[in-house]
Structure formats: C-alpha cells, structure tokens
C-alpha cells in the first residue's frame, strides 16, 4: 500500500518534469534485466559498485543493447572488500559518480518492465540512491525471477529446497552463468533464466 501511494505521489510531482515519461504505461515489447553489485548484502546500508542492464525482446537477449556502469569506489571500501564482492580487476576509482550512473540507467531502461533475481533487493539499492538524487523511485513494473522460480518449484518439485541460489537455478534450467563476477554477466544470465522460465510456462499452457 505504501509503495503504491508513493508511486502515485511521485507520478504527480514529476509528470511534467524531465523524467515524467517514465511514469507513463509502457506499450512496447521489450523488457530489461538488471543486476547490481554492492558493498554488502543489506540494501538498507550497502552502496552500489556496478550496475548493469540488458534488453530482452521476444525470445532474444539483446546483448548488443546492454549497459554496464562502474561507479567510483566508496571511500571506506577496502581492497579486501572489493575482492570479497568478486570485483577483481575492476578499477572502480575510474568509474562514474552515482548520479551520473543513475541518469544513464534511467535513459537506458525507460519505462520498460524490469526483470531481476531478488528484484526487491536490486530496487532497494537503486531507489535509495534515486530518491536522494532525483526525488522518486523507479516506477517500472517488475518480475522477480526468484519468486517465479520458487512458485514453480512448490507446484512441480516440492521436495527441493524452497530458496535455491542463483547459480543452482541456472544449472537446473540449463542456462550458462555468464561472467558471474560481473554485473553485466549477472544481468545477461538473469535474462536467459527469464526466457527459459517463460518458455517452460508456455510449453505447459500449450501441452
């Protein structure tokens, strides 16, 4: 209820601003898979380190239409923490500011529906920063693949663990994990998982 009310207020405040078009209904055929790497697991306190997004059109992942944004390293983040979060080889000091990254993300995503693994966590990381910088949360419709998969498992395979890890789901669905230690690789893998789950659903409906 609170989330819905906030969205209504945001739409009213920004309807005629630079990002007013984000609040309009999407009428196209694309979706966007997103992934965020952060300094920790708790989205209330973690800071984004890298943000990635890739467009999905029909049954295709448009890797040529993707976005990977590397942010400047937070001052308190040590080299050990960077290694812990799988960011070896990335010089985050050469990245952009969070405001620059968010502006590019908004332009890339637009008002397309979002697809993510544990999407609420990804949105919490982004929305905390978006509200500070632009005064609104992402208004996009979304699909949380973790929830979709867990519902599928409860129905078809209740003997399996209810909350498998991202890599386990990819393996079970026959989806290659594309660069697990990069935000873009995670976004592409997420998009492939979405297509595989959608295909399985379509097969069940037509069988």
Short mmCIF file of the C-alpha atoms (twelve columns), coordinates in Angstrom:
data_MODEL
# 
_entry.id   MODEL 
# 
loop_
_atom_site.group_PDB 
_atom_site.id 
_atom_site.type_symbol 
_atom_site.label_atom_id 
_atom_site.label_alt_id 
_atom_site.label_comp_id 
_atom_site.label_asym_id 
_atom_site.label_seq_id 
_atom_site.Cartn_x 
_atom_site.Cartn_y 
_atom_site.Cartn_z 
_atom_site.pdbx_PDB_model_num 
ATOM 1   C CA . UNK A 1   0.000  0.000   0.000   1 
ATOM 2   C CA . UNK A 2   2.774  2.431   0.946   1 
ATOM 3   C CA . UNK A 3   4.673  1.598   -2.237  1 
ATOM 4   C CA . UNK A 4   1.576  2.247   -4.357  1 
ATOM 5   C CA . UNK A 5   0.882  5.559   -2.615  1 
ATOM 6   C CA . UNK A 6   4.491  6.671   -3.059  1 
ATOM 7   C CA . UNK A 7   4.293  5.870   -6.767  1 
ATOM 8   C CA . UNK A 8   1.125  7.958   -7.151  1 
ATOM 9   C CA . UNK A 9   2.745  10.902  -5.377  1 
ATOM 10  C CA . UNK A 10  5.930  10.568  -7.469  1 
ATOM 11  C CA . UNK A 11  3.887  10.481  -10.693 1 
ATOM 12  C CA . UNK A 12  2.022  13.641  -9.703  1 
ATOM 13  C CA . UNK A 13  5.206  15.510  -8.737  1 
ATOM 14  C CA . UNK A 14  7.230  14.567  -11.805 1 
ATOM 15  C CA . UNK A 15  4.547  14.321  -14.505 1 
ATOM 16  C CA . UNK A 16  5.805  17.443  -16.291 1 
ATOM 17  C CA . UNK A 17  9.486  17.134  -15.442 1 
ATOM 18  C CA . UNK A 18  12.440 15.650  -17.265 1 
ATOM 19  C CA . UNK A 19  11.510 12.113  -16.222 1 
ATOM 20  C CA . UNK A 20  7.745  12.397  -16.440 1 
ATOM 21  C CA . UNK A 21  7.681  9.919   -19.324 1 
ATOM 22  C CA . UNK A 22  8.952  7.168   -17.022 1 
ATOM 23  C CA . UNK A 23  5.591  7.160   -15.269 1 
ATOM 24  C CA . UNK A 24  3.583  6.537   -18.436 1 
ATOM 25  C CA . UNK A 25  2.392  2.990   -19.244 1 
ATOM 26  C CA . UNK A 26  4.774  1.013   -21.436 1 
ATOM 27  C CA . UNK A 27  3.242  -0.160  -24.707 1 
ATOM 28  C CA . UNK A 28  6.256  -1.807  -26.352 1 
ATOM 29  C CA . UNK A 29  7.519  -5.389  -26.408 1 
ATOM 30  C CA . UNK A 30  10.840 -5.115  -24.569 1 
ATOM 31  C CA . UNK A 31  11.879 -5.828  -21.002 1 
ATOM 32  C CA . UNK A 32  15.136 -5.057  -19.202 1 
ATOM 33  C CA . UNK A 33  17.080 -7.437  -16.960 1 
ATOM 34  C CA . UNK A 34  19.048 -5.606  -14.286 1 
ATOM 35  C CA . UNK A 35  21.769 -6.522  -11.796 1 
ATOM 36  C CA . UNK A 36  23.552 -4.524  -9.108  1 
ATOM 37  C CA . UNK A 37  26.813 -5.304  -7.324  1 
ATOM 38  C CA . UNK A 38  27.115 -3.643  -3.938  1 
ATOM 39  C CA . UNK A 39  29.359 -3.306  -0.906  1 
ATOM 40  C CA . UNK A 40  27.169 -5.638  1.170   1 
ATOM 41  C CA . UNK A 41  24.047 -7.774  1.229   1 
ATOM 42  C CA . UNK A 42  21.823 -5.444  3.248   1 
ATOM 43  C CA . UNK A 43  20.295 -2.978  0.753   1 
ATOM 44  C CA . UNK A 44  19.499 -0.527  3.546   1 
ATOM 45  C CA . UNK A 45  23.180 0.182   4.082   1 
ATOM 46  C CA . UNK A 46  25.081 -1.145  1.048   1 
ATOM 47  C CA . UNK A 47  26.369 1.118   -1.714  1 
ATOM 48  C CA . UNK A 48  26.203 0.175   -5.424  1 
ATOM 49  C CA . UNK A 49  29.551 -0.629  -7.036  1 
ATOM 50  C CA . UNK A 50  28.388 -1.644  -10.515 1 
ATOM 51  C CA . UNK A 51  25.029 -1.550  -12.290 1 
ATOM 52  C CA . UNK A 52  24.165 -3.457  -15.444 1 
ATOM 53  C CA . UNK A 53  21.124 -3.850  -17.668 1 
ATOM 54  C CA . UNK A 54  20.349 -5.734  -20.862 1 
ATOM 55  C CA . UNK A 55  17.254 -5.557  -23.042 1 
ATOM 56  C CA . UNK A 56  15.031 -8.542  -23.837 1 
ATOM 57  C CA . UNK A 57  12.896 -8.575  -26.956 1 
ATOM 58  C CA . UNK A 58  10.616 -11.539 -27.548 1 
ATOM 59  C CA . UNK A 59  12.743 -14.669 -27.107 1 
ATOM 60  C CA . UNK A 60  16.071 -12.857 -27.583 1 
ATOM 61  C CA . UNK A 61  18.546 -11.297 -25.180 1 
ATOM 62  C CA . UNK A 62  19.925 -8.214  -26.923 1 
ATOM 63  C CA . UNK A 63  23.484 -8.296  -25.643 1 
ATOM 64  C CA . UNK A 64  24.380 -5.623  -28.207 1 
ATOM 65  C CA . UNK A 65  21.933 -3.347  -26.377 1 
ATOM 66  C CA . UNK A 66  23.324 -3.576  -22.873 1 
ATOM 67  C CA . UNK A 67  24.654 -1.207  -20.253 1 
ATOM 68  C CA . UNK A 68  27.369 -1.679  -17.617 1 
ATOM 69  C CA . UNK A 69  28.139 1.179   -15.252 1 
ATOM 70  C CA . UNK A 70  31.094 1.069   -12.876 1 
ATOM 71  C CA . UNK A 71  30.958 3.512   -10.016 1 
ATOM 72  C CA . UNK A 72  33.670 5.342   -8.191  1 
ATOM 73  C CA . UNK A 73  34.874 3.376   -5.207  1 
ATOM 74  C CA . UNK A 74  33.294 4.456   -1.890  1 
ATOM 75  C CA . UNK A 75  35.997 5.933   0.316   1 
ATOM 76  C CA . UNK A 76  35.548 3.318   3.041   1 
ATOM 77  C CA . UNK A 77  35.744 0.310   0.712   1 
ATOM 78  C CA . UNK A 78  38.995 -1.609  1.071   1 
ATOM 79  C CA . UNK A 79  40.752 -3.775  -1.488  1 
ATOM 80  C CA . UNK A 80  39.823 -6.808  0.615   1 
ATOM 81  C CA . UNK A 81  36.147 -5.888  0.396   1 
ATOM 82  C CA . UNK A 82  36.415 -5.489  -3.376  1 
ATOM 83  C CA . UNK A 83  37.924 -8.972  -3.683  1 
ATOM 84  C CA . UNK A 84  35.186 -10.356 -1.420  1 
ATOM 85  C CA . UNK A 85  32.500 -8.992  -3.727  1 
ATOM 86  C CA . UNK A 86  34.061 -10.531 -6.835  1 
ATOM 87  C CA . UNK A 87  35.330 -7.320  -8.393  1 
ATOM 88  C CA . UNK A 88  38.927 -8.312  -9.071  1 
ATOM 89  C CA . UNK A 89  40.452 -6.484  -11.992 1 
ATOM 90  C CA . UNK A 90  37.959 -3.611  -11.920 1 
ATOM 91  C CA . UNK A 91  39.386 -0.220  -11.092 1 
ATOM 92  C CA . UNK A 92  36.354 1.379   -9.554  1 
ATOM 93  C CA . UNK A 93  38.203 4.633   -8.956  1 
ATOM 94  C CA . UNK A 94  37.917 5.191   -12.714 1 
ATOM 95  C CA . UNK A 95  34.148 4.820   -12.588 1 
ATOM 96  C CA . UNK A 96  31.436 7.464   -12.592 1 
ATOM 97  C CA . UNK A 97  29.516 9.088   -9.772  1 
ATOM 98  C CA . UNK A 98  26.263 7.530   -8.620  1 
ATOM 99  C CA . UNK A 99  24.234 10.447  -10.014 1 
ATOM 100 C CA . UNK A 100 25.851 10.040  -13.450 1 
ATOM 101 C CA . UNK A 101 25.212 6.289   -13.376 1 
ATOM 102 C CA . UNK A 102 21.573 6.669   -12.350 1 
ATOM 103 C CA . UNK A 103 20.909 9.204   -15.119 1 
ATOM 104 C CA . UNK A 104 22.327 6.819   -17.711 1 
ATOM 105 C CA . UNK A 105 20.362 3.917   -16.248 1 
ATOM 106 C CA . UNK A 106 17.083 5.841   -16.425 1 
ATOM 107 C CA . UNK A 107 17.682 6.805   -20.040 1 
ATOM 108 C CA . UNK A 108 18.529 3.197   -20.952 1 
ATOM 109 C CA . UNK A 109 15.719 1.459   -19.066 1 
ATOM 110 C CA . UNK A 110 12.982 3.993   -19.684 1 
ATOM 111 C CA . UNK A 111 9.552  2.747   -18.646 1 
ATOM 112 C CA . UNK A 112 10.147 -0.846  -19.745 1 
ATOM 113 C CA . UNK A 113 9.276  -3.643  -17.285 1 
ATOM 114 C CA . UNK A 114 12.215 -4.859  -15.210 1 
ATOM 115 C CA . UNK A 115 13.396 -8.429  -14.641 1 
ATOM 116 C CA . UNK A 116 15.701 -9.320  -11.775 1 
ATOM 117 C CA . UNK A 117 16.845 -12.031 -9.387  1 
ATOM 118 C CA . UNK A 118 15.704 -10.926 -5.925  1 
ATOM 119 C CA . UNK A 119 14.396 -7.828  -7.650  1 
ATOM 120 C CA . UNK A 120 13.264 -6.173  -4.423  1 
ATOM 121 C CA . UNK A 121 16.882 -6.087  -3.254  1 
ATOM 122 C CA . UNK A 122 18.114 -4.613  -6.533  1 
ATOM 123 C CA . UNK A 123 15.387 -1.966  -6.467  1 
ATOM 124 C CA . UNK A 124 16.060 -1.124  -2.826  1 
ATOM 125 C CA . UNK A 125 19.719 -0.455  -3.666  1 
ATOM 126 C CA . UNK A 126 18.766 1.732   -6.625  1 
ATOM 127 C CA . UNK A 127 15.738 3.501   -5.184  1 
ATOM 128 C CA . UNK A 128 17.538 4.711   -2.073  1 
ATOM 129 C CA . UNK A 129 20.028 6.467   -4.339  1 
ATOM 130 C CA . UNK A 130 17.407 7.588   -6.888  1 
ATOM 131 C CA . UNK A 131 15.242 9.249   -4.266  1 
ATOM 132 C CA . UNK A 132 18.206 11.220  -2.972  1 
ATOM 133 C CA . UNK A 133 19.339 12.283  -6.441  1 
ATOM 134 C CA . UNK A 134 16.059 12.688  -8.370  1 
ATOM 135 C CA . UNK A 135 13.256 12.525  -5.819  1 
ATOM 136 C CA . UNK A 136 11.490 9.335   -6.965  1 
ATOM 137 C CA . UNK A 137 11.688 5.540   -7.045  1 
ATOM 138 C CA . UNK A 138 11.732 3.502   -10.231 1 
ATOM 139 C CA . UNK A 139 8.043  3.236   -11.221 1 
ATOM 140 C CA . UNK A 140 8.549  0.315   -13.626 1 
ATOM 141 C CA . UNK A 141 6.577  -2.899  -13.461 1 
ATOM 142 C CA . UNK A 142 8.787  -5.808  -12.449 1 
ATOM 143 C CA . UNK A 143 9.221  -9.574  -12.403 1 
ATOM 144 C CA . UNK A 144 11.176 -11.175 -9.555  1 
ATOM 145 C CA . UNK A 145 12.571 -14.392 -11.030 1 
ATOM 146 C CA . UNK A 146 13.381 -15.832 -7.608  1 
ATOM 147 C CA . UNK A 147 9.697  -15.646 -6.676  1 
ATOM 148 C CA . UNK A 148 8.637  -17.036 -10.063 1 
ATOM 149 C CA . UNK A 149 11.014 -19.972 -9.715  1 
ATOM 150 C CA . UNK A 150 10.035 -20.697 -6.108  1 
ATOM 151 C CA . UNK A 151 6.336  -20.797 -7.035  1 
ATOM 152 C CA . UNK A 152 7.171  -23.161 -9.882  1 
ATOM 153 C CA . UNK A 153 9.150  -25.423 -7.560  1 
ATOM 154 C CA . UNK A 154 6.420  -25.554 -4.917  1 
ATOM 155 C CA . UNK A 155 3.984  -26.688 -7.593  1 
ATOM 156 C CA . UNK A 156 6.145  -29.157 -9.536  1 
ATOM 157 C CA . UNK A 157 9.019  -30.166 -7.231  1 
ATOM 158 C CA . UNK A 158 8.024  -29.548 -3.581  1 
ATOM 159 C CA . UNK A 159 10.792 -31.911 -2.367  1 
ATOM 160 C CA . UNK A 160 13.525 -29.482 -3.460  1 
ATOM 161 C CA . UNK A 161 14.768 -26.664 -1.237  1 
ATOM 162 C CA . UNK A 162 12.452 -23.625 -1.441  1 
ATOM 163 C CA . UNK A 163 15.114 -20.935 -1.909  1 
ATOM 164 C CA . UNK A 164 17.935 -22.149 -4.162  1 
ATOM 165 C CA . UNK A 165 20.846 -19.935 -5.109  1 
ATOM 166 C CA . UNK A 166 21.096 -18.105 -8.410  1 
ATOM 167 C CA . UNK A 167 23.765 -20.467 -9.785  1 
ATOM 168 C CA . UNK A 168 21.748 -23.543 -8.807  1 
ATOM 169 C CA . UNK A 169 18.706 -22.287 -10.676 1 
ATOM 170 C CA . UNK A 170 20.763 -21.508 -13.764 1 
ATOM 171 C CA . UNK A 171 22.264 -25.001 -13.690 1 
ATOM 172 C CA . UNK A 172 18.886 -26.709 -13.268 1 
ATOM 173 C CA . UNK A 173 17.459 -24.762 -16.180 1 
ATOM 174 C CA . UNK A 174 20.465 -25.418 -18.393 1 
ATOM 175 C CA . UNK A 175 21.420 -21.750 -18.517 1 
ATOM 176 C CA . UNK A 176 25.134 -20.866 -18.684 1 
ATOM 177 C CA . UNK A 177 26.311 -18.491 -15.964 1 
ATOM 178 C CA . UNK A 178 27.756 -15.591 -17.929 1 
ATOM 179 C CA . UNK A 179 30.574 -13.927 -16.025 1 
ATOM 180 C CA . UNK A 180 29.130 -14.424 -12.534 1 
ATOM 181 C CA . UNK A 181 31.571 -11.932 -11.021 1 
ATOM 182 C CA . UNK A 182 30.430 -9.077  -13.244 1 
ATOM 183 C CA . UNK A 183 27.197 -7.111  -13.076 1 
ATOM 184 C CA . UNK A 184 26.688 -7.432  -16.828 1 
ATOM 185 C CA . UNK A 185 27.245 -11.197 -16.739 1 
ATOM 186 C CA . UNK A 186 24.645 -11.484 -13.988 1 
ATOM 187 C CA . UNK A 187 22.172 -9.348  -15.945 1 
ATOM 188 C CA . UNK A 188 22.611 -11.483 -19.077 1 
ATOM 189 C CA . UNK A 189 22.231 -14.719 -17.089 1 
ATOM 190 C CA . UNK A 190 19.130 -13.281 -15.442 1 
ATOM 191 C CA . UNK A 191 17.664 -12.505 -18.860 1 
ATOM 192 C CA . UNK A 192 18.377 -16.077 -20.034 1 
ATOM 193 C CA . UNK A 193 16.727 -17.519 -16.919 1 
ATOM 194 C CA . UNK A 194 13.678 -15.374 -17.600 1 
ATOM 195 C CA . UNK A 195 13.404 -16.669 -21.169 1 
ATOM 196 C CA . UNK A 196 13.807 -20.283 -20.042 1 
ATOM 197 C CA . UNK A 197 11.129 -19.938 -17.350 1 
ATOM 198 C CA . UNK A 198 8.795  -18.191 -19.801 1 
ATOM 199 C CA . UNK A 199 9.371  -20.950 -22.352 1 
ATOM 200 C CA . UNK A 200 8.595  -23.674 -19.794 1 
ATOM 201 C CA . UNK A 201 5.415  -21.840 -18.835 1 
ATOM 202 C CA . UNK A 202 4.375  -21.549 -22.467 1 
ATOM 203 C CA . UNK A 203 5.022  -25.259 -23.028 1 
ATOM 204 C CA . UNK A 204 2.783  -26.144 -20.069 1 
ATOM 205 C CA . UNK A 205 -0.007 -23.879 -21.307 1 
ATOM 206 C CA . UNK A 206 0.019  -25.377 -24.793 1 
ATOM 207 C CA . UNK A 207 0.560  -29.030 -23.861 1 
# 
